[in-house]
Amino acid sequence: MNVPRLTTGRARRLLLDETGAATAEYAIATMAAVAFAGLLVVIMRSDEVRGILTDLVRRALSVE
């Protein structure tokens, strides 16, 4: 197997090459959004939070 030698110029080009950087950033942001949505689903399923939200809606819709 013939592996090219890593010269200073080749290393500089490799380190400065940002090909695919935007795609990786989008992937990380998407994974963070999915994790946050999962956390919200877990929180919203709890009986305590459901009760608080139901109470809030009842108070908002009641006419006094």
Residue pairs with C-beta under 8 A, 6 or more apart in sequence:
4 10
43 49
44 50
